[in-house]
Amino acid sequence: MTDNKEAPREQTRSQQEFLKAAEPLQQLVRAVLREERDVMHLRRRSEIYQKILDHVRQRIP
């Protein structure tokens, strides 16, 4: 029986940079990406910019 476990994947350069970032910045990026995923398949994204701006304003004084 063969072992189907995948070898651990090497992180991309962007993943490495993300992990180096401060936690508040990581949270901001995650929040923005979550908003984008929520509207990814919709044709109209009129509110996405406001939602992203709101996240930035919450985390950057």
PDB file of N, CA, C and O in Angstrom:
ATOM      1  N   MET A   1       0.843  -1.171   0.000  1.00  0.00           N
ATOM      2  CA  MET A   1       0.000   0.000   0.000  1.00  0.00           C
ATOM      3  C   MET A   1       0.894   1.241   0.000  1.00  0.00           C
ATOM      4  O   MET A   1       1.826   1.342   0.797  1.00  0.00           O
ATOM      5  N   THR A   2       0.608   2.170  -0.885  1.00  0.00           N
ATOM      6  CA  THR A   2       1.446   3.362  -0.984  1.00  0.00           C
ATOM      7  C   THR A   2       0.970   4.442  -0.032  1.00  0.00           C
ATOM      8  O   THR A   2      -0.211   4.526   0.304  1.00  0.00           O
ATOM      9  N   ASP A   3       1.895   5.250   0.387  1.00  0.00           N
ATOM     10  CA  ASP A   3       1.587   6.345   1.293  1.00  0.00           C
ATOM     11  C   ASP A   3       1.241   7.577   0.460  1.00  0.00           C
ATOM     12  O   ASP A   3       2.080   8.065  -0.298  1.00  0.00           O
ATOM     13  N   ASN A   4       0.017   8.086   0.591  1.00  0.00           N
ATOM     14  CA  ASN A   4      -0.440   9.213  -0.212  1.00  0.00           C
ATOM     15  C   ASN A   4      -0.217  10.562   0.460  1.00  0.00           C
ATOM     16  O   ASN A   4      -0.751  11.574   0.007  1.00  0.00           O
ATOM     17  N   LYS A   5       0.554  10.587   1.519  1.00  0.00           N
ATOM     18  CA  LYS A   5       0.808  11.865   2.185  1.00  0.00           C
ATOM     19  C   LYS A   5       1.669  12.740   1.289  1.00  0.00           C
ATOM     20  O   LYS A   5       2.639  12.286   0.682  1.00  0.00           O
ATOM     21  N   GLU A   6       1.285  14.012   1.225  1.00  0.00           N
ATOM     22  CA  GLU A   6       2.070  14.945   0.432  1.00  0.00           C
ATOM     23  C   GLU A   6       3.211  15.496   1.275  1.00  0.00           C
ATOM     24  O   GLU A   6       3.080  15.681   2.485  1.00  0.00           O
ATOM     25  N   ALA A   7       4.307  15.747   0.625  1.00  0.00           N
ATOM     26  CA  ALA A   7       5.429  16.379   1.316  1.00  0.00           C
ATOM     27  C   ALA A   7       5.041  17.813   1.639  1.00  0.00           C
ATOM     28  O   ALA A   7       4.281  18.431   0.893  1.00  0.00           O
ATOM     29  N   PRO A   8       5.555  18.351   2.743  1.00  0.00           N
ATOM     30  CA  PRO A   8       5.235  19.745   3.063  1.00  0.00           C
ATOM     31  C   PRO A   8       5.660  20.666   1.921  1.00  0.00           C
ATOM     32  O   PRO A   8       6.765  20.558   1.388  1.00  0.00           O
ATOM     33  N   ARG A   9       4.762  21.565   1.565  1.00  0.00           N
ATOM     34  CA  ARG A   9       5.049  22.468   0.457  1.00  0.00           C
ATOM     35  C   ARG A   9       5.907  23.629   0.931  1.00  0.00           C
ATOM     36  O   ARG A   9       5.781  24.107   2.058  1.00  0.00           O
ATOM     37  N   GLU A  10       6.765  24.059   0.055  1.00  0.00           N
ATOM     38  CA  GLU A  10       7.591  25.213   0.351  1.00  0.00           C
ATOM     39  C   GLU A  10       6.727  26.467   0.249  1.00  0.00           C
ATOM     40  O   GLU A  10       5.873  26.571  -0.631  1.00  0.00           O
ATOM     41  N   GLN A  11       6.951  27.407   1.145  1.00  0.00           N
ATOM     42  CA  GLN A  11       6.166  28.635   1.127  1.00  0.00           C
ATOM     43  C   GLN A  11       6.628  29.539  -0.010  1.00  0.00           C
ATOM     44  O   GLN A  11       7.812  29.597  -0.341  1.00  0.00           O
ATOM     45  N   THR A  12       5.660  30.244  -0.599  1.00  0.00           N
ATOM     46  CA  THR A  12       6.006  31.216  -1.627  1.00  0.00           C
ATOM     47  C   THR A  12       6.639  32.431  -0.969  1.00  0.00           C
ATOM     48  O   THR A  12       6.584  32.588   0.251  1.00  0.00           O
ATOM     49  N   ARG A  13       7.235  33.280  -1.777  1.00  0.00           N
ATOM     50  CA  ARG A  13       7.862  34.485  -1.241  1.00  0.00           C
ATOM     51  C   ARG A  13       6.819  35.396  -0.595  1.00  0.00           C
ATOM     52  O   ARG A  13       7.080  36.011   0.439  1.00  0.00           O
ATOM     53  N   SER A  14       5.647  35.477  -1.205  1.00  0.00           N
ATOM     54  CA  SER A  14       4.602  36.329  -0.624  1.00  0.00           C
ATOM     55  C   SER A  14       4.111  35.763   0.709  1.00  0.00           C
ATOM     56  O   SER A  14       3.804  36.525   1.625  1.00  0.00           O
ATOM     57  N   GLN A  15       4.034  34.441   0.828  1.00  0.00           N
ATOM     58  CA  GLN A  15       3.641  33.837   2.105  1.00  0.00           C
ATOM     59  C   GLN A  15       4.691  34.120   3.175  1.00  0.00           C
ATOM     60  O   GLN A  15       4.351  34.396   4.326  1.00  0.00           O
ATOM     61  N   GLN A  16       5.954  34.051   2.799  1.00  0.00           N
ATOM     62  CA  GLN A  16       7.025  34.345   3.750  1.00  0.00           C
ATOM     63  C   GLN A  16       6.953  35.796   4.216  1.00  0.00           C
ATOM     64  O   GLN A  16       7.111  36.076   5.405  1.00  0.00           O
ATOM     65  N   GLU A  17       6.715  36.718   3.284  1.00  0.00           N
ATOM     66  CA  GLU A  17       6.602  38.134   3.637  1.00  0.00           C
ATOM     67  C   GLU A  17       5.397  38.365   4.542  1.00  0.00           C
ATOM     68  O   GLU A  17       5.469  39.142   5.494  1.00  0.00           O
ATOM     69  N   PHE A  18       4.291  37.688   4.242  1.00  0.00           N
ATOM     70  CA  PHE A  18       3.087  37.827   5.062  1.00  0.00           C
ATOM     71  C   PHE A  18       3.370  37.388   6.497  1.00  0.00           C
ATOM     72  O   PHE A  18       2.964  38.060   7.445  1.00  0.00           O
ATOM     73  N   LEU A  19       4.062  36.269   6.655  1.00  0.00           N
ATOM     74  CA  LEU A  19       4.352  35.763   7.992  1.00  0.00           C
ATOM     75  C   LEU A  19       5.336  36.651   8.757  1.00  0.00           C
ATOM     76  O   LEU A  19       5.360  36.629   9.987  1.00  0.00           O
ATOM     77  N   LYS A  20       6.140  37.424   8.045  1.00  0.00           N
ATOM     78  CA  LYS A  20       7.067  38.357   8.684  1.00  0.00           C
ATOM     79  C   LYS A  20       6.357  39.619   9.173  1.00  0.00           C
ATOM     80  O   LYS A  20       6.857  40.311  10.060  1.00  0.00           O
ATOM     81  N   ALA A  21       5.202  39.916   8.598  1.00  0.00           N
ATOM     82  CA  ALA A  21       4.487  41.157   8.923  1.00  0.00           C
ATOM     83  C   ALA A  21       3.958  41.113  10.351  1.00  0.00           C
ATOM     84  O   ALA A  21       3.738  40.042  10.918  1.00  0.00           O
ATOM     85  N   ALA A  22       3.761  42.287  10.913  1.00  0.00           N
ATOM     86  CA  ALA A  22       3.201  42.399  12.261  1.00  0.00           C
ATOM     87  C   ALA A  22       1.779  41.846  12.274  1.00  0.00           C
ATOM     88  O   ALA A  22       1.082  41.874  11.260  1.00  0.00           O
ATOM     89  N   GLU A  23       1.363  41.350  13.419  1.00  0.00           N
ATOM     90  CA  GLU A  23       0.038  40.732  13.549  1.00  0.00           C
ATOM     91  C   GLU A  23      -1.101  41.666  13.114  1.00  0.00           C
ATOM     92  O   GLU A  23      -2.018  41.205  12.434  1.00  0.00           O
ATOM     93  N   PRO A  24      -1.083  42.953  13.476  1.00  0.00           N
ATOM     94  CA  PRO A  24      -2.180  43.827  13.021  1.00  0.00           C
ATOM     95  C   PRO A  24      -2.269  43.912  11.496  1.00  0.00           C
ATOM     96  O   PRO A  24      -3.364  43.985  10.938  1.00  0.00           O
ATOM     97  N   LEU A  25      -1.126  43.901  10.833  1.00  0.00           N
ATOM     98  CA  LEU A  25      -1.131  43.940   9.375  1.00  0.00           C
ATOM     99  C   LEU A  25      -1.653  42.626   8.803  1.00  0.00           C
ATOM    100  O   LEU A  25      -2.394  42.635   7.820  1.00  0.00           O
ATOM    101  N   GLN A  26      -1.284  41.509   9.396  1.00  0.00           N
ATOM    102  CA  GLN A  26      -1.810  40.216   8.955  1.00  0.00           C
ATOM    103  C   GLN A  26      -3.328  40.181   9.107  1.00  0.00           C
ATOM    104  O   GLN A  26      -4.030  39.685   8.226  1.00  0.00           O
ATOM    105  N   GLN A  27      -3.832  40.702  10.218  1.00  0.00           N
ATOM    106  CA  GLN A  27      -5.278  40.732  10.438  1.00  0.00           C
ATOM    107  C   GLN A  27      -5.969  41.588   9.387  1.00  0.00           C
ATOM    108  O   GLN A  27      -7.043  41.235   8.900  1.00  0.00           O
ATOM    109  N   LEU A  28      -5.356  42.709   9.041  1.00  0.00           N
ATOM    110  CA  LEU A  28      -5.926  43.587   8.022  1.00  0.00           C
ATOM    111  C   LEU A  28      -5.994  42.872   6.682  1.00  0.00           C
ATOM    112  O   LEU A  28      -7.024  42.910   6.009  1.00  0.00           O
ATOM    113  N   VAL A  29      -4.915  42.228   6.296  1.00  0.00           N
ATOM    114  CA  VAL A  29      -4.882  41.512   5.016  1.00  0.00           C
ATOM    115  C   VAL A  29      -5.931  40.404   5.002  1.00  0.00           C
ATOM    116  O   VAL A  29      -6.636  40.228   4.008  1.00  0.00           O
ATOM    117  N   ARG A  30      -6.035  39.661   6.094  1.00  0.00           N
ATOM    118  CA  ARG A  30      -7.043  38.592   6.161  1.00  0.00           C
ATOM    119  C   ARG A  30      -8.456  39.152   6.038  1.00  0.00           C
ATOM    120  O   ARG A  30      -9.294  38.576   5.344  1.00  0.00           O
ATOM    121  N   ALA A  31      -8.724  40.265   6.702  1.00  0.00           N
ATOM    122  CA  ALA A  31     -10.059  40.872   6.649  1.00  0.00           C
ATOM    123  C   ALA A  31     -10.389  41.340   5.238  1.00  0.00           C
ATOM    124  O   ALA A  31     -11.506  41.142   4.758  1.00  0.00           O
ATOM    125  N   VAL A  32      -9.424  41.956   4.580  1.00  0.00           N
ATOM    126  CA  VAL A  32      -9.643  42.431   3.212  1.00  0.00           C
ATOM    127  C   VAL A  32      -9.892  41.252   2.281  1.00  0.00           C
ATOM    128  O   VAL A  32     -10.801  41.300   1.453  1.00  0.00           O
ATOM    129  N   LEU A  33      -9.098  40.200   2.407  1.00  0.00           N
ATOM    130  CA  LEU A  33      -9.290  39.029   1.549  1.00  0.00           C
ATOM    131  C   LEU A  33     -10.622  38.341   1.816  1.00  0.00           C
ATOM    132  O   LEU A  33     -11.253  37.827   0.893  1.00  0.00           O
ATOM    133  N   ARG A  34     -11.049  38.329   3.066  1.00  0.00           N
ATOM    134  CA  ARG A  34     -12.347  37.739   3.407  1.00  0.00           C
ATOM    135  C   ARG A  34     -13.473  38.522   2.727  1.00  0.00           C
ATOM    136  O   ARG A  34     -14.404  37.927   2.185  1.00  0.00           O
ATOM    137  N   GLU A  35     -13.390  39.850   2.755  1.00  0.00           N
ATOM    138  CA  GLU A  35     -14.394  40.675   2.077  1.00  0.00           C
ATOM    139  C   GLU A  35     -14.384  40.405   0.581  1.00  0.00           C
ATOM    140  O   GLU A  35     -15.440  40.300  -0.043  1.00  0.00           O
ATOM    141  N   GLU A  36     -13.199  40.292   0.009  1.00  0.00           N
ATOM    142  CA  GLU A  36     -13.091  40.044  -1.426  1.00  0.00           C
ATOM    143  C   GLU A  36     -13.679  38.680  -1.778  1.00  0.00           C
ATOM    144  O   GLU A  36     -14.372  38.555  -2.787  1.00  0.00           O
ATOM    145  N   ARG A  37     -13.418  37.666  -0.974  1.00  0.00           N
ATOM    146  CA  ARG A  37     -13.978  36.336  -1.246  1.00  0.00           C
ATOM    147  C   ARG A  37     -15.494  36.347  -1.199  1.00  0.00           C
ATOM    148  O   ARG A  37     -16.154  35.643  -1.964  1.00  0.00           O
ATOM    149  N   ASP A  38     -16.043  37.151  -0.296  1.00  0.00           N
ATOM    150  CA  ASP A  38     -17.500  37.216  -0.171  1.00  0.00           C
ATOM    151  C   ASP A  38     -18.165  37.731  -1.443  1.00  0.00           C
ATOM    152  O   ASP A  38     -19.307  37.371  -1.729  1.00  0.00           O
ATOM    153  N   VAL A  39     -17.469  38.567  -2.207  1.00  0.00           N
ATOM    154  CA  VAL A  39     -18.071  39.136  -3.414  1.00  0.00           C
ATOM    155  C   VAL A  39     -17.388  38.658  -4.695  1.00  0.00           C
ATOM    156  O   VAL A  39     -17.683  39.158  -5.780  1.00  0.00           O
ATOM    157  N   MET A  40     -16.496  37.712  -4.574  1.00  0.00           N
ATOM    158  CA  MET A  40     -15.671  37.269  -5.693  1.00  0.00           C
ATOM    159  C   MET A  40     -16.495  36.882  -6.924  1.00  0.00           C
ATOM    160  O   MET A  40     -16.110  37.202  -8.048  1.00  0.00           O
ATOM    161  N   HIS A  41     -17.599  36.214  -6.725  1.00  0.00           N
ATOM    162  CA  HIS A  41     -18.354  35.695  -7.861  1.00  0.00           C
ATOM    163  C   HIS A  41     -19.530  36.578  -8.245  1.00  0.00           C
ATOM    164  O   HIS A  41     -20.320  36.216  -9.117  1.00  0.00           O
ATOM    165  N   LEU A  42     -19.653  37.720  -7.608  1.00  0.00           N
ATOM    166  CA  LEU A  42     -20.723  38.643  -7.954  1.00  0.00           C
ATOM    167  C   LEU A  42     -20.251  39.574  -9.065  1.00  0.00           C
ATOM    168  O   LEU A  42     -19.058  39.844  -9.207  1.00  0.00           O
ATOM    169  N   ARG A  43     -21.191  40.047  -9.834  1.00  0.00           N
ATOM    170  CA  ARG A  43     -20.819  40.958 -10.909  1.00  0.00           C
ATOM    171  C   ARG A  43     -20.525  42.354 -10.385  1.00  0.00           C
ATOM    172  O   ARG A  43     -19.606  43.026 -10.855  1.00  0.00           O
ATOM    173  N   ARG A  44     -21.308  42.779  -9.415  1.00  0.00           N
ATOM    174  CA  ARG A  44     -21.144  44.134  -8.891  1.00  0.00           C
ATOM    175  C   ARG A  44     -20.431  44.084  -7.553  1.00  0.00           C
ATOM    176  O   ARG A  44     -20.796  43.311  -6.667  1.00  0.00           O
ATOM    177  N   ARG A  45     -19.436  44.896  -7.422  1.00  0.00           N
ATOM    178  CA  ARG A  45     -18.670  44.949  -6.180  1.00  0.00           C
ATOM    179  C   ARG A  45     -18.664  46.372  -5.630  1.00  0.00           C
ATOM    180  O   ARG A  45     -17.657  46.831  -5.092  1.00  0.00           O
ATOM    181  N   SER A  46     -19.765  47.049  -5.764  1.00  0.00           N
ATOM    182  CA  SER A  46     -19.803  48.470  -5.424  1.00  0.00           C
ATOM    183  C   SER A  46     -19.432  48.761  -3.979  1.00  0.00           C
ATOM    184  O   SER A  46     -18.877  49.823  -3.695  1.00  0.00           O
ATOM    185  N   GLU A  47     -19.719  47.855  -3.065  1.00  0.00           N
ATOM    186  CA  GLU A  47     -19.446  48.112  -1.656  1.00  0.00           C
ATOM    187  C   GLU A  47     -18.072  47.618  -1.205  1.00  0.00           C
ATOM    188  O   GLU A  47     -17.658  47.914  -0.085  1.00  0.00           O
ATOM    189  N   ILE A  48     -17.373  46.890  -2.029  1.00  0.00           N
ATOM    190  CA  ILE A  48     -16.115  46.292  -1.591  1.00  0.00           C
ATOM    191  C   ILE A  48     -15.099  47.348  -1.188  1.00  0.00           C
ATOM    192  O   ILE A  48     -14.375  47.168  -0.208  1.00  0.00           O
ATOM    193  N   TYR A  49     -15.036  48.440  -1.925  1.00  0.00           N
ATOM    194  CA  TYR A  49     -14.046  49.469  -1.607  1.00  0.00           C
ATOM    195  C   TYR A  49     -14.341  50.123  -0.264  1.00  0.00           C
ATOM    196  O   TYR A  49     -13.424  50.413   0.504  1.00  0.00           O
ATOM    197  N   GLN A  50     -15.605  50.353   0.016  1.00  0.00           N
ATOM    198  CA  GLN A  50     -15.972  50.936   1.303  1.00  0.00           C
ATOM    199  C   GLN A  50     -15.658  49.967   2.440  1.00  0.00           C
ATOM    200  O   GLN A  50     -15.175  50.386   3.492  1.00  0.00           O
ATOM    201  N   LYS A  51     -15.924  48.687   2.241  1.00  0.00           N
ATOM    202  CA  LYS A  51     -15.646  47.698   3.281  1.00  0.00           C
ATOM    203  C   LYS A  51     -14.145  47.593   3.551  1.00  0.00           C
ATOM    204  O   LYS A  51     -13.720  47.494   4.702  1.00  0.00           O
ATOM    205  N   ILE A  52     -13.352  47.615   2.490  1.00  0.00           N
ATOM    206  CA  ILE A  52     -11.898  47.561   2.660  1.00  0.00           C
ATOM    207  C   ILE A  52     -11.416  48.808   3.389  1.00  0.00           C
ATOM    208  O   ILE A  52     -10.598  48.716   4.304  1.00  0.00           O
ATOM    209  N   LEU A  53     -11.916  49.964   2.992  1.00  0.00           N
ATOM    210  CA  LEU A  53     -11.540  51.210   3.656  1.00  0.00           C
ATOM    211  C   LEU A  53     -11.919  51.182   5.134  1.00  0.00           C
ATOM    212  O   LEU A  53     -11.165  51.667   5.977  1.00  0.00           O
ATOM    213  N   ASP A  54     -13.071  50.623   5.448  1.00  0.00           N
ATOM    214  CA  ASP A  54     -13.490  50.504   6.850  1.00  0.00           C
ATOM    215  C   ASP A  54     -12.508  49.646   7.648  1.00  0.00           C
ATOM    216  O   ASP A  54     -12.168  49.984   8.782  1.00  0.00           O
ATOM    217  N   HIS A  55     -12.055  48.543   7.064  1.00  0.00           N
ATOM    218  CA  HIS A  55     -11.080  47.680   7.742  1.00  0.00           C
ATOM    219  C   HIS A  55      -9.773  48.430   7.982  1.00  0.00           C
ATOM    220  O   HIS A  55      -9.183  48.332   9.058  1.00  0.00           O
ATOM    221  N   VAL A  56      -9.330  49.170   6.988  1.00  0.00           N
ATOM    222  CA  VAL A  56      -8.084  49.927   7.127  1.00  0.00           C
ATOM    223  C   VAL A  56      -8.232  50.970   8.222  1.00  0.00           C
ATOM    224  O   VAL A  56      -7.339  51.121   9.056  1.00  0.00           O
ATOM    225  N   ARG A  57      -9.333  51.683   8.233  1.00  0.00           N
ATOM    226  CA  ARG A  57      -9.554  52.722   9.248  1.00  0.00           C
ATOM    227  C   ARG A  57      -9.635  52.138  10.655  1.00  0.00           C
ATOM    228  O   ARG A  57      -9.224  52.787  11.617  1.00  0.00           O
ATOM    229  N   GLN A  58     -10.158  50.926  10.785  1.00  0.00           N
ATOM    230  CA  GLN A  58     -10.245  50.287  12.099  1.00  0.00           C
ATOM    231  C   GLN A  58      -8.866  49.957  12.650  1.00  0.00           C
ATOM    232  O   GLN A  58      -8.651  50.002  13.861  1.00  0.00           O
ATOM    233  N   ARG A  59      -7.944  49.630  11.778  1.00  0.00           N
ATOM    234  CA  ARG A  59      -6.651  49.132  12.232  1.00  0.00           C
ATOM    235  C   ARG A  59      -5.513  50.141  12.147  1.00  0.00           C
ATOM    236  O   ARG A  59      -4.455  49.939  12.743  1.00  0.00           O
ATOM    237  N   ILE A  60      -5.727  51.222  11.411  1.00  0.00           N
ATOM    238  CA  ILE A  60      -4.689  52.242  11.292  1.00  0.00           C
ATOM    239  C   ILE A  60      -5.234  53.543  11.859  1.00  0.00           C
ATOM    240  O   ILE A  60      -6.142  54.144  11.284  1.00  0.00           O
ATOM    241  N   PRO A  61      -4.679  53.982  12.995  1.00  0.00           N
ATOM    242  CA  PRO A  61      -5.191  55.214  13.624  1.00  0.00           C
ATOM    243  C   PRO A  61      -4.856  56.456  12.822  1.00  0.00           C
ATOM    244  O   PRO A  61      -5.218  57.564  13.220  1.00  0.00           O
TER     245      PRO A  61
END
